[in-house]
Amino acid sequence: MAFTALFKGLRVVDFTQVLSGPFATMLLADAGADVVKIEKPQTGDPTRQWGPPFDGASLYFAAFNRGKRSVSWDLHNPKDRDRMKTLLGSADVLVENFRPGRMAQWGLDADTLLAAHPRLIYCSVKGYREDGHNANRPAVEVLLEAESGLMGITGSESGNDPVRLGVAAIDMMTGAFAVAQIASMLYRREKTGKGGAITVSLEETADLMMTHPWLLYLKAGAIYPRSGSAHASIAPYEAFHTQDRPIILGAIDDTAFERLADTLGVPDWVDREEWRTNEDRVLHRSALKAAIEAKLSLHPAAYWQALFVSRGLPVALVNSVDQAAEAWRNSPIPKLSAYHRLLGQLTWPTSPWLSDGGAVLPPPELGEHTQQFPAMWQPTIEGSNNR
């Protein structure tokens, strides 16, 4: 069920760029908030220059900035800063992800703004946690993948080169955490009448993602292995080759393994000493994988997928990006859509607040709403947020 327009009427000033912050504010827009993205004149969000394609409009920017309006103001210009400070009297939420200290240089830090607008919710998205020794360092996703050990457990077992995640999961999870924090603060504001400052960081998200590998090492002295598609704690649970293409197949407990063995026509596997329990199967993973692949090689992946699904076993074809995107595009599941002047028709997967799909505002062109924004956001009471 979609909670359409849950945040309708909520005014959000978006000082963020690249991914973690823009992802958060896009989700707020999906939930009905009026999100205004403040961008540097001439260049705007750096991702406007990212490609491919490099022909004037960025699909990367479009991926994470639907549903917003763009205002091009130069925060180095005192006149633009003063206009921004005045209009913040009408804002409910401010989200920023500048380097530490930058907002204070402009007089837009949390202490200054909350003194003037006590109902404002001020959300900072940072690279490193505020109370850590790296608090003042700039950070991007790949640094936290490297420092947290996540990069050390990503990639094939035999690979020597560090491997980054295929998508920026730390950035996106941090953005989602920011939305959760903002929602919590809005609830508190309803109870107390006061806003406040909150901070989320990529470092804390990465640490949280590494909960199990760190606990495994700290309590058991075991190093979580780099193991490709396999799971360090379960077998079988990885990619297997079939007659034509790989599939992902898993059995998370002894009952599921018994069902898997029976489906493959070898029910006696459960009686073999080396595969009787999950612990046994993990210790003898290589031999088990070879035996399973010998059976799977007799038929194509589609055959096995249908058979395993019928037996209630987790299974999936390993798709390339184009295969997955085409399957999604041709499926009847809901989608979000908008027409962009330069990019044409765009479609996105739904989000939790727009799960029924439908039309959304297209990603804005740089400064597209600069002229109309001040009139639309004049404070209801000059200088304070009493909305």
VOGU-3710 file (C-alpha; in Angstrom, 3 decimals, decimal comma):
1> maftalfkgl> 0,000/0,000/0,000  1,342/3,437/-0,925  1,276/6,248/1,627  0,834/8,867/-1,068  1,615/12,465/-0,087  2,391/11,556/3,521  4,522/14,707/3,746  2,288/16,932/1,631  2,842/20,573/2,559  6,265/19,886/4,082
11> rvvdftqvls> 8,842/22,367/2,790  12,375/21,051/2,360  15,462/23,102/1,477  17,960/20,798/-0,188  21,613/21,889/-0,054  22,870/18,426/-0,968  24,761/17,092/-3,952  25,986/13,862/-5,537  24,098/10,895/-3,960  23,473/10,337/-0,242
21> gpfatmllad> 21,718/13,670/0,343  19,920/13,846/-3,021  18,633/10,294/-2,502  17,211/11,333/0,880  15,505/14,439/-0,490  14,160/12,512/-3,488  12,465/10,099/-1,087  11,008/13,069/0,795  9,668/14,392/-2,516  8,174/10,965/-3,253
31> agadvvkiek> 6,377/11,251/0,090  4,808/14,538/-0,999  7,265/17,132/0,328  7,958/20,322/-1,610  11,715/19,977/-2,156  13,739/22,923/-3,446  17,319/22,122/-4,437  19,742/25,035/-4,014  22,476/24,807/-6,647  25,596/26,703/-7,595
41> pqtgdptrqw> 25,097/28,956/-10,657  26,558/27,744/-13,954  27,457/24,211/-12,817  24,991/23,063/-10,147  25,205/19,608/-8,621  28,472/17,952/-9,796  26,515/14,951/-11,076  25,020/17,173/-13,791  28,368/16,677/-15,539  28,546/12,925/-14,986
51> gppfdgasly> 27,957/10,415/-17,770  27,633/8,618/-19,975  26,059/10,081/-21,950  27,999/13,370/-21,976  25,696/15,294/-24,270  24,190/17,963/-22,041  21,839/16,132/-19,669  22,933/13,661/-17,016  21,127/10,392/-16,416  23,010/10,065/-13,129
61> faafnrgkrs> 21,506/13,349/-11,936  18,102/12,271/-13,251  18,272/9,018/-11,292  18,273/10,763/-7,892  16,634/14,153/-8,368  13,088/13,594/-9,595  10,284/15,461/-7,877  12,359/18,541/-6,988  12,663/22,147/-8,060  16,006/23,830/-8,731
71> vswdlhnpkd> 17,003/27,301/-7,541  20,363/28,664/-8,640  21,734/30,913/-5,913  25,368/31,657/-5,106  25,893/31,146/-1,381  29,177/33,053/-1,639  27,069/36,093/-2,570  25,778/37,939/0,546  22,598/39,000/-1,253  21,694/35,413/-2,158
81> rdrmktllgs> 22,544/34,248/1,365  20,277/36,894/2,884  17,419/35,855/0,589  17,988/32,243/1,592  17,976/33,070/5,315  14,713/34,965/4,949  12,986/32,167/3,096  14,182/29,587/5,609  11,504/31,058/7,846  9,026/29,055/5,771
91> advlvenfrp> 11,033/25,820/5,699  10,285/22,739/7,769  13,426/20,773/6,935  16,928/21,648/5,770  19,219/18,915/4,450  22,897/19,550/3,699  25,994/17,478/2,998  28,748/20,051/2,666  32,142/19,550/4,256  32,194/20,307/7,993
101> grmaqwglda> 32,317/24,052/8,673  31,139/25,191/5,249  27,582/26,044/6,314  28,931/27,966/9,318  31,020/30,128/6,992  27,782/31,221/5,336  25,868/31,713/8,584  23,700/28,709/7,740  24,874/26,348/10,470  22,433/24,542/12,754
111> dtllaahprl> 23,029/26,698/15,837  22,430/29,945/13,951  19,343/28,802/12,079  17,712/26,990/14,989  18,097/30,095/17,142  16,112/32,007/14,521  13,754/29,182/13,535  13,289/26,777/16,467  10,815/24,555/14,593  13,288/23,862/11,798
121> iycsvkgyre> 14,639/20,318/11,428  18,270/20,540/10,361  19,698/17,338/8,889  23,404/17,014/8,090  24,663/14,111/5,985  28,394/13,686/6,565  31,200/11,378/5,559  32,481/10,634/9,038  30,788/10,591/12,425  30,822/13,879/14,312
131> dghnanrpav> 32,532/12,476/17,414  35,328/10,648/15,580  38,909/11,668/14,802  38,079/11,867/11,079  35,141/14,251/11,558  36,674/17,026/9,457  37,806/14,825/6,580  35,851/14,752/3,330  34,590/11,316/2,367  32,994/9,461/-0,503
141> evlleaesgl> 31,424/6,014/-0,629  34,454/4,108/-1,865  36,620/5,364/1,019  34,225/3,908/3,571  34,008/0,643/1,649  37,795/0,454/1,909  38,187/1,550/5,540  35,338/-0,541/6,964  36,585/-3,808/5,485  33,591/-4,090/3,176
151> mgitgsesgn> 35,876/-3,934/0,146  37,955/-6,676/1,710  35,055/-9,142/1,598  33,738/-8,121/-1,839  34,764/-9,928/-5,011  35,838/-13,413/-5,963  37,712/-15,707/-3,619  40,730/-15,789/-5,921  40,741/-12,063/-6,706  43,633/-9,917/-5,507
161> dpvrlgvaai> 42,464/-6,462/-6,564  40,113/-4,512/-4,282  36,537/-4,499/-5,613  33,980/-1,762/-4,939  30,260/-2,485/-4,727  28,470/-2,208/-8,051  26,139/0,500/-6,699  26,747/3,009/-3,907  24,878/1,093/-1,204  26,445/3,025/1,697
171> dmmtgafava> 25,362/6,332/0,159  21,831/5,116/-0,486  21,408/3,500/2,932  22,663/6,691/4,574  20,073/8,653/2,604  17,346/6,288/3,776  18,555/6,647/7,381  18,374/10,424/6,978  14,709/10,144/5,973  14,012/7,945/9,001
181> qiasmlyrre> 15,690/10,478/11,291  13,764/13,355/9,728  10,480/11,472/10,173  11,379/10,873/13,833  12,101/14,564/14,323  8,831/15,550/12,677  7,025/13,271/15,116  8,889/14,859/18,013  8,045/18,326/16,711  4,365/17,431/16,765
191> ktgkggaitv> 4,766/16,530/20,446  7,036/19,370/21,589  6,679/22,127/19,014  10,448/22,195/18,541  12,734/21,069/15,758  16,406/20,302/16,159  19,608/19,121/14,525  20,389/15,564/13,446  23,382/14,051/11,694  23,877/10,829/9,784
201> sleetadlmm> 27,166/9,681/8,295  28,512/7,277/5,736  30,932/5,968/8,367  28,170/4,931/10,753  26,240/3,287/7,912  29,309/1,338/6,798  29,972/0,252/10,390  26,402/-0,958/10,721  26,664/-2,908/7,461  29,762/-4,658/8,829
211> thpwllylka> 28,051/-5,788/12,053  28,338/-9,516/11,358  31,890/-9,621/9,913  33,215/-7,491/12,788  31,381/-9,529/15,442  32,651/-12,738/13,859  36,218/-11,505/14,167  35,952/-9,851/17,584  34,232/-12,803/19,300  35,449/-15,811/17,325
221> gaiyprsgsa> 38,723/-14,584/15,833  37,514/-15,596/12,382  38,036/-13,461/9,279  34,927/-13,189/7,113  36,161/-14,434/3,738  35,941/-12,903/0,304  33,871/-15,572/-1,414  32,230/-14,246/-4,561  28,551/-15,159/-4,615  28,866/-17,697/-1,777
231> hasiapyeaf> 27,759/-17,140/1,821  30,400/-17,757/4,459  27,896/-19,304/6,886  25,637/-21,380/4,610  26,069/-24,062/1,941  24,779/-24,488/-0,640  24,086/-20,778/-1,129  25,777/-19,272/-4,213  25,896/-19,170/-8,003  25,915/-22,464/-9,900
241> htqdrpiilg> 26,468/-23,109/-13,597  23,737/-24,898/-15,526  23,663/-26,075/-19,110  23,480/-22,507/-20,465  23,780/-19,819/-17,757  24,299/-19,472/-14,010  21,613/-19,450/-11,362  21,618/-18,521/-7,686  20,439/-21,397/-5,530  20,323/-21,806/-1,779
251> aiddtaferl> 19,287/-24,100/1,047  19,309/-22,265/4,354  18,756/-25,260/6,640  18,790/-29,056/6,685  15,136/-29,337/5,668  15,727/-27,170/2,606  18,824/-29,193/1,694  16,818/-32,397/1,899  14,270/-30,868/-0,495  17,082/-29,702/-2,820
261> adtlgvpdwv> 18,686/-33,156/-2,908  15,338/-34,779/-3,607  14,655/-32,311/-6,451  18,020/-33,148/-8,011  17,168/-36,867/-7,822  19,786/-37,688/-5,192  17,881/-37,971/-1,883  20,712/-40,032/-0,368  22,917/-36,902/-0,230  21,407/-36,081/3,167
271> dreewrtned> 22,908/-39,305/4,541  26,436/-38,545/3,407  28,586/-37,729/6,401  30,229/-34,718/4,767  26,862/-33,072/3,893  24,621/-34,117/6,774  24,510/-30,729/8,536  25,054/-27,144/7,447  28,385/-27,138/9,277  29,442/-30,204/7,311
281> rvlhrsalka> 28,339/-28,642/4,039  30,217/-25,401/4,718  33,397/-27,352/5,453  32,990/-29,374/2,238  31,576/-26,588/0,086  33,767/-27,197/-2,979  32,863/-30,863/-3,350  29,172/-30,077/-2,817  29,227/-27,348/-5,441  30,864/-29,638/-7,983
291> aieaklslhp> 28,258/-32,336/-7,334  25,355/-29,895/-7,689  26,765/-28,427/-10,909  27,160/-31,915/-12,377  23,405/-32,348/-11,982  22,515/-28,812/-13,132  24,568/-29,206/-16,327  21,961/-31,617/-17,681  19,344/-28,901/-18,287  19,153/-25,137/-19,007
301> aaywqalfvs> 18,670/-22,563/-16,277  15,000/-21,897/-17,079  14,198/-25,569/-16,506  15,852/-25,560/-13,101  14,326/-22,255/-12,089  10,805/-23,509/-12,726  11,506/-26,790/-10,926  13,078/-25,220/-7,836  10,331/-22,608/-7,596  7,750/-25,410/-7,626
311> rglpvalvns> 9,575/-27,016/-4,697  9,689/-23,804/-2,674  13,448/-23,349/-2,926  15,099/-19,912/-3,375  16,395/-19,629/-6,928  17,071/-16,871/-9,450  18,610/-16,434/-12,861  21,797/-14,350/-12,815  20,861/-11,462/-15,086  23,027/-8,859/-16,724
321> vdqaaeawrn> 21,941/-5,233/-16,292  20,305/-5,146/-19,730  18,405/-8,391/-19,078  17,137/-7,150/-15,715  16,203/-3,709/-17,067  14,315/-5,163/-20,034  12,445/-7,595/-17,793  11,483/-4,709/-15,484  10,438/-2,459/-18,379  8,241/-5,152/-19,917
331> spipklsayh> 6,659/-6,245/-16,639  3,225/-5,027/-15,460  4,561/-3,813/-12,106  3,980/-0,109/-11,319  6,565/2,453/-12,387  7,218/6,146/-11,897  7,456/8,318/-14,981  8,081/11,860/-16,166  8,868/13,674/-19,396  12,124/15,627/-19,433
341> rllgqltwpt> 12,728/18,329/-22,037  16,215/17,056/-22,898  16,083/13,382/-21,959  12,567/12,570/-23,114  10,439/9,998/-21,299  12,010/8,685/-18,090  10,928/5,807/-15,881  12,069/4,848/-12,392  11,335/1,974/-10,011  8,760/2,872/-7,387
351> spwlsdggav> 9,706/3,895/-3,860  7,962/3,047/-0,558  5,832/6,204/-0,756  4,914/5,791/-4,413  4,569/2,032/-4,672  1,481/2,367/-6,888  3,527/4,215/-9,524  2,370/7,186/-11,566  3,611/10,546/-12,829  6,196/12,582/-10,921
361> lpppelgeht> 7,938/15,875/-11,503  10,925/15,469/-13,844  14,449/16,174/-12,608  14,784/19,957/-12,787  17,023/21,828/-15,144  19,598/23,984/-13,398  17,939/27,083/-11,955  14,617/26,239/-13,589  12,595/27,624/-10,664  14,836/30,467/-9,464
371> qqfpamwqpt> 12,458/33,251/-10,464  9,250/31,757/-9,093  10,631/30,306/-5,856  10,711/33,419/-3,622  7,070/34,263/-4,260  5,975/30,677/-3,555  7,897/30,449/-0,282  7,348/33,809/1,357  7,293/33,208/5,122  3,815/33,210/6,617
381> iegsnnr> 5,221/35,168/9,546  8,390/37,076/8,692  11,527/35,595/10,178  10,103/32,548/11,981  8,810/29,141/11,130  5,302/28,878/12,580  3,739/26,743/9,920
//
